[in-house]
Amino acid sequence: MASNLASEPATRRLPDAPGSPDPSVAPSRSGNVQSVGRAFELLEILADGGGILSLSELAESSGMPLPTIHRLLRTLVDLGYLRQQPSKEYALGPRLIRLGESSSHLLTAWARPHLSSLVDELGETANLAMLDGDQIVYVAQVPSRHSMRMFTEVGQRVSPHCTAVGKALLSRLSADEVQSILGRTGMTSHTDRTIVDTARFAEAMEWSRRHGHAVDEGEAEIGVRCVAVPVLGAPSRIAMSISGPAPRMTDALLERAVPLLLSTAAELSNDLNGRIGR
């Protein structure tokens, strides 16, 4: 390949003629329009940054030229997908809410077959939950077929420190991010097993990072045991779990559950990324 490149004549790019198309909106070799990709990149950077960032912060994170960023931001503001704050920072706009609601419904539909396979294999309730701001929200569930089962409802919001799904998701964040979230939410005691000490919780996070999963030993509700894994590589921060009465959620069941959860989470991640064209 090097010899072919060396034999090609050197070329010099001439200035664009007046009225020539903006190269940022030209299709790339893969057929993608560059400006569309860049606009979504900025939206994702904003989402990862808490929803509000300055122009300079966006430039630093994206590596794009300031004129390009400014042009894309103005377009997104005009369309309602961004808002410019009085501080001149840019914030995610209200039109994204409708897109998020629709995608959440689709996430539920895509997750159900994977959750059903867990219920078929393990016999206990399977859940999918998302980190939404500082809270955990359950977005999908397939209940156990036992008459005695868990009744966590889709849409229910819970604190992250006392749930397996919450701990699985927090374990993917830095220690500073975890401390910031816990500082805002507090560490309310729900049972006598709830971890309310930050040092002990840091140990639980380290354990989850090492083992790739998290457990709830009756910390949110007395007599309920849960095991969860993060869905790595998914477009949003989601975790998958199984939960049930402690007498049925034996150590032997958890040993069976963890590899199944990990493989099912990987399948869901691949499914989601394939469906959104990544």
Contacts in CASP RR format, 6 or more apart in sequence:
PFRMAT RR
TARGET T0000
AUTHOR 0000-0000-0000
METHOD contacts of the structure
MODEL  1
MASNLASEPATRRLPDAPGSPDPSVAPSRSGNVQSVGRAFELLEILADGG
GILSLSELAESSGMPLPTIHRLLRTLVDLGYLRQQPSKEYALGPRLIRLG
ESSSHLLTAWARPHLSSLVDELGETANLAMLDGDQIVYVAQVPSRHSMRM
FTEVGQRVSPHCTAVGKALLSRLSADEVQSILGRTGMTSHTDRTIVDTAR
FAEAMEWSRRHGHAVDEGEAEIGVRCVAVPVLGAPSRIAMSISGPAPRMT
DALLERAVPLLLSTAAELSNDLNGRIGR
16 23 0 8 1.000
22 35 0 8 1.000
23 34 0 8 1.000
24 34 0 8 1.000
24 35 0 8 1.000
24 38 0 8 1.000
24 68 0 8 1.000
25 33 0 8 1.000
25 34 0 8 1.000
25 35 0 8 1.000
26 33 0 8 1.000
26 34 0 8 1.000
27 33 0 8 1.000
27 34 0 8 1.000
28 34 0 8 1.000
35 72 0 8 1.000
38 62 0 8 1.000
38 64 0 8 1.000
38 68 0 8 1.000
38 72 0 8 1.000
39 72 0 8 1.000
39 75 0 8 1.000
39 76 0 8 1.000
41 62 0 8 1.000
42 58 0 8 1.000
42 62 0 8 1.000
42 64 0 8 1.000
42 69 0 8 1.000
42 72 0 8 1.000
42 73 0 8 1.000
42 76 0 8 1.000
43 76 0 8 1.000
43 81 0 8 1.000
43 82 0 8 1.000
43 92 0 8 1.000
43 96 0 8 1.000
45 53 0 8 1.000
45 58 0 8 1.000
45 61 0 8 1.000
45 62 0 8 1.000
46 52 0 8 1.000
46 53 0 8 1.000
46 58 0 8 1.000
46 82 0 8 1.000
46 90 0 8 1.000
46 91 0 8 1.000
46 92 0 8 1.000
47 92 0 8 1.000
51 91 0 8 1.000
51 92 0 8 1.000
52 85 0 8 1.000
52 89 0 8 1.000
52 90 0 8 1.000
52 91 0 8 1.000
52 92 0 8 1.000
53 61 0 8 1.000
53 89 0 8 1.000
53 90 0 8 1.000
54 87 0 8 1.000
54 88 0 8 1.000
54 89 0 8 1.000
54 90 0 8 1.000
55 66 0 8 1.000
55 69 0 8 1.000
55 70 0 8 1.000
55 73 0 8 1.000
55 88 0 8 1.000
55 89 0 8 1.000
55 90 0 8 1.000
58 64 0 8 1.000
58 69 0 8 1.000
58 73 0 8 1.000
58 90 0 8 1.000
59 65 0 8 1.000
59 66 0 8 1.000
59 69 0 8 1.000
62 69 0 8 1.000
73 82 0 8 1.000
73 84 0 8 1.000
73 90 0 8 1.000
76 82 0 8 1.000
77 83 0 8 1.000
77 84 0 8 1.000
77 90 0 8 1.000
79 95 0 8 1.000
80 93 0 8 1.000
80 94 0 8 1.000
80 95 0 8 1.000
81 92 0 8 1.000
81 93 0 8 1.000
81 95 0 8 1.000
81 96 0 8 1.000
82 90 0 8 1.000
82 91 0 8 1.000
82 92 0 8 1.000
82 93 0 8 1.000
83 90 0 8 1.000
83 91 0 8 1.000
83 92 0 8 1.000
83 93 0 8 1.000
83 94 0 8 1.000
84 90 0 8 1.000
84 91 0 8 1.000
85 91 0 8 1.000
104 139 0 8 1.000
107 128 0 8 1.000
107 139 0 8 1.000
107 140 0 8 1.000
107 236 0 8 1.000
107 238 0 8 1.000
107 272 0 8 1.000
108 128 0 8 1.000
108 139 0 8 1.000
108 140 0 8 1.000
108 154 0 8 1.000
110 268 0 8 1.000
110 271 0 8 1.000
110 272 0 8 1.000
110 275 0 8 1.000
111 128 0 8 1.000
111 139 0 8 1.000
111 140 0 8 1.000
111 240 0 8 1.000
111 268 0 8 1.000
112 140 0 8 1.000
112 142 0 8 1.000
114 240 0 8 1.000
114 264 0 8 1.000
114 267 0 8 1.000
114 268 0 8 1.000
114 271 0 8 1.000
115 126 0 8 1.000
115 127 0 8 1.000
115 128 0 8 1.000
115 140 0 8 1.000
115 141 0 8 1.000
115 142 0 8 1.000
115 240 0 8 1.000
116 126 0 8 1.000
116 142 0 8 1.000
117 264 0 8 1.000
118 126 0 8 1.000
118 142 0 8 1.000
118 240 0 8 1.000
118 242 0 8 1.000
118 257 0 8 1.000
118 260 0 8 1.000
118 261 0 8 1.000
118 264 0 8 1.000
119 125 0 8 1.000
119 126 0 8 1.000
119 142 0 8 1.000
119 143 0 8 1.000
119 144 0 8 1.000
119 145 0 8 1.000
121 256 0 8 1.000
121 260 0 8 1.000
122 242 0 8 1.000
122 253 0 8 1.000
122 256 0 8 1.000
122 257 0 8 1.000
122 260 0 8 1.000
123 144 0 8 1.000
123 145 0 8 1.000
123 146 0 8 1.000
124 144 0 8 1.000
124 146 0 8 1.000
124 149 0 8 1.000
124 150 0 8 1.000
124 242 0 8 1.000
124 243 0 8 1.000
124 244 0 8 1.000
124 248 0 8 1.000
124 249 0 8 1.000
124 253 0 8 1.000
125 141 0 8 1.000
125 142 0 8 1.000
125 143 0 8 1.000
125 144 0 8 1.000
125 149 0 8 1.000
125 150 0 8 1.000
125 152 0 8 1.000
125 242 0 8 1.000
125 243 0 8 1.000
125 244 0 8 1.000
126 141 0 8 1.000
126 142 0 8 1.000
126 240 0 8 1.000
126 241 0 8 1.000
126 242 0 8 1.000
127 138 0 8 1.000
127 140 0 8 1.000
127 141 0 8 1.000
127 152 0 8 1.000
127 165 0 8 1.000
127 228 0 8 1.000
127 240 0 8 1.000
127 241 0 8 1.000
127 242 0 8 1.000
127 243 0 8 1.000
128 138 0 8 1.000
128 139 0 8 1.000
128 140 0 8 1.000
128 141 0 8 1.000
128 231 0 8 1.000
128 238 0 8 1.000
128 239 0 8 1.000
128 240 0 8 1.000
128 241 0 8 1.000
128 268 0 8 1.000
129 136 0 8 1.000
129 137 0 8 1.000
129 138 0 8 1.000
129 139 0 8 1.000
129 163 0 8 1.000
129 165 0 8 1.000
129 166 0 8 1.000
129 169 0 8 1.000
129 228 0 8 1.000
129 238 0 8 1.000
129 239 0 8 1.000
129 241 0 8 1.000
130 136 0 8 1.000
130 137 0 8 1.000
130 139 0 8 1.000
130 236 0 8 1.000
130 237 0 8 1.000
130 238 0 8 1.000
130 239 0 8 1.000
131 160 0 8 1.000
131 166 0 8 1.000
131 169 0 8 1.000
131 170 0 8 1.000
131 237 0 8 1.000
131 238 0 8 1.000
131 239 0 8 1.000
132 157 0 8 1.000
134 160 0 8 1.000
134 181 0 8 1.000
134 184 0 8 1.000
134 185 0 8 1.000
135 157 0 8 1.000
135 158 0 8 1.000
135 159 0 8 1.000
135 160 0 8 1.000
135 185 0 8 1.000
136 157 0 8 1.000
136 158 0 8 1.000
136 159 0 8 1.000
136 160 0 8 1.000
136 163 0 8 1.000
136 165 0 8 1.000
136 166 0 8 1.000
136 169 0 8 1.000
137 155 0 8 1.000
137 156 0 8 1.000
137 157 0 8 1.000
138 152 0 8 1.000
138 153 0 8 1.000
138 154 0 8 1.000
138 155 0 8 1.000
138 156 0 8 1.000
138 158 0 8 1.000
138 165 0 8 1.000
139 154 0 8 1.000
139 155 0 8 1.000
139 238 0 8 1.000
140 154 0 8 1.000
141 152 0 8 1.000
141 153 0 8 1.000
141 154 0 8 1.000
143 149 0 8 1.000
143 150 0 8 1.000
143 151 0 8 1.000
144 150 0 8 1.000
144 244 0 8 1.000
146 248 0 8 1.000
148 245 0 8 1.000
149 244 0 8 1.000
150 224 0 8 1.000
150 243 0 8 1.000
150 244 0 8 1.000
152 243 0 8 1.000
158 166 0 8 1.000
158 220 0 8 1.000
159 185 0 8 1.000
159 186 0 8 1.000
159 187 0 8 1.000
159 188 0 8 1.000
160 166 0 8 1.000
160 167 0 8 1.000
160 169 0 8 1.000
160 170 0 8 1.000
160 181 0 8 1.000
160 185 0 8 1.000
161 167 0 8 1.000
161 170 0 8 1.000
161 182 0 8 1.000
161 185 0 8 1.000
161 186 0 8 1.000
161 187 0 8 1.000
161 194 0 8 1.000
161 195 0 8 1.000
161 196 0 8 1.000
161 201 0 8 1.000
162 188 0 8 1.000
162 190 0 8 1.000
162 194 0 8 1.000
162 195 0 8 1.000
162 216 0 8 1.000
162 219 0 8 1.000
162 220 0 8 1.000
163 216 0 8 1.000
163 219 0 8 1.000
163 220 0 8 1.000
163 226 0 8 1.000
163 228 0 8 1.000
164 213 0 8 1.000
164 214 0 8 1.000
164 215 0 8 1.000
164 216 0 8 1.000
164 226 0 8 1.000
164 227 0 8 1.000
164 228 0 8 1.000
164 239 0 8 1.000
164 241 0 8 1.000
164 243 0 8 1.000
165 214 0 8 1.000
165 226 0 8 1.000
165 228 0 8 1.000
165 239 0 8 1.000
165 240 0 8 1.000
165 241 0 8 1.000
166 214 0 8 1.000
166 228 0 8 1.000
166 239 0 8 1.000
167 204 0 8 1.000
167 205 0 8 1.000
167 208 0 8 1.000
167 214 0 8 1.000
167 215 0 8 1.000
167 216 0 8 1.000
167 228 0 8 1.000
168 208 0 8 1.000
168 212 0 8 1.000
168 213 0 8 1.000
168 214 0 8 1.000
168 228 0 8 1.000
168 229 0 8 1.000
168 230 0 8 1.000
168 239 0 8 1.000
168 241 0 8 1.000
169 230 0 8 1.000
169 237 0 8 1.000
169 238 0 8 1.000
169 239 0 8 1.000
170 178 0 8 1.000
170 181 0 8 1.000
170 205 0 8 1.000
171 205 0 8 1.000
171 208 0 8 1.000
171 209 0 8 1.000
171 212 0 8 1.000
171 214 0 8 1.000
171 230 0 8 1.000
172 230 0 8 1.000
172 232 0 8 1.000
172 237 0 8 1.000
173 181 0 8 1.000
175 202 0 8 1.000
175 205 0 8 1.000
178 201 0 8 1.000
178 202 0 8 1.000
178 205 0 8 1.000
179 198 0 8 1.000
182 198 0 8 1.000
182 201 0 8 1.000
187 194 0 8 1.000
187 195 0 8 1.000
187 196 0 8 1.000
187 197 0 8 1.000
187 198 0 8 1.000
187 201 0 8 1.000
188 194 0 8 1.000
188 196 0 8 1.000
189 196 0 8 1.000
190 219 0 8 1.000
190 220 0 8 1.000
190 221 0 8 1.000
191 218 0 8 1.000
191 219 0 8 1.000
191 220 0 8 1.000
191 221 0 8 1.000
191 222 0 8 1.000
193 217 0 8 1.000
193 218 0 8 1.000
193 219 0 8 1.000
194 219 0 8 1.000
194 220 0 8 1.000
195 201 0 8 1.000
195 204 0 8 1.000
195 219 0 8 1.000
204 214 0 8 1.000
208 214 0 8 1.000
212 229 0 8 1.000
212 230 0 8 1.000
212 262 0 8 1.000
213 227 0 8 1.000
213 228 0 8 1.000
213 229 0 8 1.000
213 258 0 8 1.000
213 261 0 8 1.000
213 262 0 8 1.000
214 227 0 8 1.000
214 228 0 8 1.000
214 229 0 8 1.000
215 225 0 8 1.000
215 226 0 8 1.000
215 227 0 8 1.000
215 228 0 8 1.000
215 254 0 8 1.000
216 224 0 8 1.000
216 225 0 8 1.000
216 226 0 8 1.000
216 227 0 8 1.000
216 228 0 8 1.000
216 243 0 8 1.000
217 225 0 8 1.000
218 224 0 8 1.000
218 225 0 8 1.000
218 226 0 8 1.000
218 246 0 8 1.000
220 226 0 8 1.000
223 245 0 8 1.000
223 246 0 8 1.000
224 243 0 8 1.000
224 244 0 8 1.000
224 245 0 8 1.000
224 246 0 8 1.000
225 243 0 8 1.000
225 244 0 8 1.000
225 245 0 8 1.000
225 246 0 8 1.000
225 249 0 8 1.000
225 254 0 8 1.000
226 241 0 8 1.000
226 242 0 8 1.000
226 243 0 8 1.000
226 244 0 8 1.000
226 249 0 8 1.000
227 241 0 8 1.000
227 242 0 8 1.000
227 243 0 8 1.000
227 249 0 8 1.000
227 254 0 8 1.000
227 257 0 8 1.000
227 258 0 8 1.000
227 261 0 8 1.000
228 239 0 8 1.000
228 240 0 8 1.000
228 241 0 8 1.000
228 261 0 8 1.000
229 239 0 8 1.000
229 240 0 8 1.000
229 241 0 8 1.000
229 258 0 8 1.000
229 261 0 8 1.000
229 262 0 8 1.000
229 265 0 8 1.000
230 237 0 8 1.000
230 238 0 8 1.000
230 239 0 8 1.000
230 265 0 8 1.000
231 238 0 8 1.000
231 239 0 8 1.000
231 240 0 8 1.000
231 265 0 8 1.000
231 268 0 8 1.000
231 269 0 8 1.000
232 265 0 8 1.000
232 266 0 8 1.000
232 269 0 8 1.000
233 269 0 8 1.000
233 273 0 8 1.000
234 268 0 8 1.000
234 269 0 8 1.000
234 272 0 8 1.000
234 273 0 8 1.000
235 272 0 8 1.000
235 273 0 8 1.000
235 276 0 8 1.000
235 278 0 8 1.000
239 265 0 8 1.000
240 261 0 8 1.000
240 264 0 8 1.000
240 265 0 8 1.000
240 268 0 8 1.000
241 261 0 8 1.000
242 249 0 8 1.000
242 257 0 8 1.000
242 261 0 8 1.000
243 249 0 8 1.000
END
